[in-house]
Amino acid sequence: MKPPAMNNGPALSTTGVQVAVVRQLCGESSVTALDTWIDETVELQVRNGSPGPVSVHRDKLRLLGPNGGVFTTGASPTDLLTVPNGGTETFEVTFTAHGGLDCGRPMQLDPSTAITSQESAVALPPVSFVPLASR
């Protein structure tokens, strides 16, 4: 995995929670010339500067494609990660798409409903990045 070709930096909430795309791996596989699958694996880092713990709901992370497509991770709703106050956690999620993603075009990771504090979503903007295609 490598850093993205372009990254607009971490998303920051008003409560001190940060989400960053640290590294990524974008792979393309073709069954035929017209049948392409994209696997985008993203390594995220969540830093919690808020007063209490936050929960990361991996199943609620969304990848926004360049043409408006919205892609999910396929993670289970029970796949939670807790980040304590003052803590930092790094983890990977994979998005798979049959069309709608391109390894050389901008994408956005949308954490807007994926991180909660006391059952309420932490307001975070999307993190924009341009992936590097694996070779």
C-alpha positions as CSV (number, residue, x, y, z in Angstrom):
1,M,0.0,0.0,0.0
2,K,1.1,3.5,-0.8
3,P,0.0,7.1,0.0
4,P,-2.5,8.4,-2.5
5,A,-1.3,10.4,-5.4
6,M,-3.2,13.4,-4.0
7,N,-4.8,13.8,-0.6
8,N,-6.6,16.9,0.8
9,G,-5.5,16.0,4.3
10,P,-7.6,14.8,7.3
11,A,-11.2,15.7,7.9
12,L,-11.6,17.4,11.3
13,S,-14.7,17.7,13.4
14,T,-15.5,20.6,15.8
15,T,-15.1,18.2,18.7
16,G,-11.5,17.2,17.8
17,V,-12.0,13.9,15.9
18,Q,-9.8,13.5,12.8
19,V,-10.1,11.0,9.9
20,A,-7.3,10.7,7.4
21,V,-6.6,8.5,4.4
22,V,-3.0,7.4,5.2
23,R,-2.4,4.8,2.5
24,Q,-4.4,3.0,-0.2
25,L,-4.2,0.3,-2.8
26,C,-6.3,0.5,-6.0
27,G,-6.5,-2.7,-8.1
28,E,-8.2,-3.3,-11.4
29,S,-9.2,-6.8,-12.7
30,S,-10.8,-7.4,-16.0
31,V,-12.7,-10.5,-17.0
32,T,-13.3,-9.0,-20.5
33,A,-12.5,-5.7,-22.1
34,L,-16.0,-4.4,-21.0
35,D,-16.1,-6.1,-17.6
36,T,-13.8,-4.4,-15.0
37,W,-13.8,-4.7,-11.3
38,I,-12.1,-2.2,-9.0
39,D,-10.9,-3.0,-5.5
40,E,-10.0,0.1,-3.5
41,T,-8.4,-0.7,-0.1
42,V,-8.0,2.4,2.1
43,E,-6.0,2.6,5.3
44,L,-7.7,5.1,7.6
45,Q,-6.4,6.8,10.7
46,V,-8.9,8.1,13.3
47,R,-7.5,10.4,16.0
48,N,-9.8,11.2,18.9
49,G,-9.3,14.6,20.5
50,S,-12.9,14.7,21.8
51,P,-13.8,14.5,25.6
52,G,-15.0,10.9,25.3
53,P,-14.6,7.7,23.3
54,V,-15.9,7.4,19.7
55,S,-17.0,4.4,17.8
56,V,-16.2,3.7,14.2
57,H,-18.9,1.8,12.4
58,R,-17.0,0.3,9.4
59,D,-20.2,-0.7,7.7
60,K,-21.3,2.9,7.4
61,L,-18.1,4.2,5.7
62,R,-18.9,5.2,2.1
63,L,-16.6,5.7,-0.9
64,L,-17.9,8.4,-3.4
65,G,-16.8,7.8,-7.0
66,P,-16.0,10.4,-9.6
67,N,-19.4,10.0,-11.3
68,G,-21.5,10.2,-8.2
69,G,-21.6,6.5,-7.3
70,V,-21.7,5.5,-3.6
71,F,-19.9,2.3,-2.5
72,T,-20.0,0.5,0.8
73,T,-17.4,-1.8,2.5
74,G,-19.5,-4.9,3.0
75,A,-18.4,-4.9,6.7
76,S,-20.8,-6.2,9.3
77,P,-22.8,-3.8,11.5
78,T,-21.2,-5.5,14.5
79,D,-17.7,-4.7,13.2
80,L,-17.1,-1.7,15.6
81,L,-13.8,-0.1,16.6
82,T,-13.7,2.1,19.7
83,V,-11.1,4.9,19.9
84,P,-10.6,6.2,23.4
85,N,-10.2,9.9,24.2
86,G,-6.7,10.9,23.2
87,G,-6.3,7.7,21.2
88,T,-5.4,6.9,17.6
89,E,-6.4,3.8,15.6
90,T,-5.4,2.8,12.1
91,F,-7.3,0.2,10.1
92,E,-8.1,-0.9,6.6
93,V,-11.4,-1.1,4.7
94,T,-12.0,-2.4,1.2
95,F,-14.5,-1.2,-1.4
96,T,-15.3,-3.3,-4.4
97,A,-17.1,-1.9,-7.5
98,H,-18.2,-3.1,-10.9
99,G,-18.0,0.2,-12.7
100,G,-18.2,3.7,-11.2
101,L,-14.7,3.8,-9.8
102,D,-11.4,4.5,-11.6
103,C,-8.0,4.1,-10.0
104,G,-6.7,7.3,-11.5
105,R,-9.7,9.6,-10.8
106,P,-10.6,11.5,-7.6
107,M,-12.6,9.7,-4.9
108,Q,-13.9,10.8,-1.5
109,L,-14.2,8.8,1.7
110,D,-17.4,9.8,3.5
111,P,-17.2,9.2,7.3
112,S,-20.3,11.4,8.0
113,T,-22.4,8.6,9.6
114,A,-19.6,6.2,10.4
115,I,-18.2,7.8,13.6
116,T,-20.4,8.2,16.6
117,S,-20.0,9.7,20.1
118,Q,-22.6,8.7,22.6
119,E,-24.8,7.3,19.8
120,S,-24.8,10.6,17.8
121,A,-22.9,11.0,14.5
122,V,-19.7,13.1,14.6
123,A,-20.0,15.7,11.8
124,L,-17.1,15.1,9.5
125,P,-16.6,16.2,5.8
126,P,-15.5,13.8,3.2
127,V,-11.7,13.2,2.7
128,S,-10.8,13.7,-1.0
129,F,-8.0,11.8,-2.6
130,V,-6.7,10.4,-5.9
131,P,-5.6,6.8,-5.7
132,L,-2.6,5.2,-7.3
133,A,-3.3,2.2,-9.3
134,S,-1.4,-0.9,-8.2
135,R,1.1,-2.3,-10.7
